[in-house]
Amino acid sequence: MKKTSGVISTVIVVLLLFAIGQRPGTFRVERSATIHAPADVVFALVNDFRYWEQWSPWWKLEPTQQVSLAGAASGVGAIYEWRGERTGSGRMEIMESRPPAYVRIRLDFTAPMRATNTTEYLLTPTADGVKLTWVMSGENTFAGKALQLFASMDEVMGRDFERGLADIKSVAEASRGSSAPSVGEAGFHGDALTRDAAHDVVVTREPLFPRE
């Protein structure tokens, strides 16, 4: 009986490993929204991490996470680090910025698992605004492939993208007529520790993950 159970367990493990191995080696998640606002307003929301509190779905997911802003104020060299219980930890850095059409971000996850992905925001002019396309792509790690046996990356991340795009649309359209949306009450200026009044996320200009 024990031998039979062992054989069954081995077969299950082999089948799972085979199923994981059959998952694609790369992934791409993409969502778009049409926004009735000037391109420079929409561009500012994704090109400046100080505005992310107003629309980021992960900012809202965990109201006690820590966020650090460093490097440039916006555009190339701007850095965003986060650490939380539900959101894990990681680091984003803007690697390419072409106003008002394109932003590319290097996204490094450090917990609960390590991965490096690319995030892109593409803005295409429309008759009365802009089409914003949000893309995340990267290599599928073994852990990522295993998780996708139970939930599609496109479905899970796609829902977050849709929520974020809806909030970008809301903020940008409310700012029509102005050159840029207003920075929220967090007021990310200087080196002093600040808190977002609405979500109580701790924000600082000091890095969460000091480098040697």
Order of alpha helices (4+ residues) and beta strands (2+ residues): alpha-beta-alpha-alpha-beta-beta-beta-beta-beta-beta-alpha-alpha-beta-beta
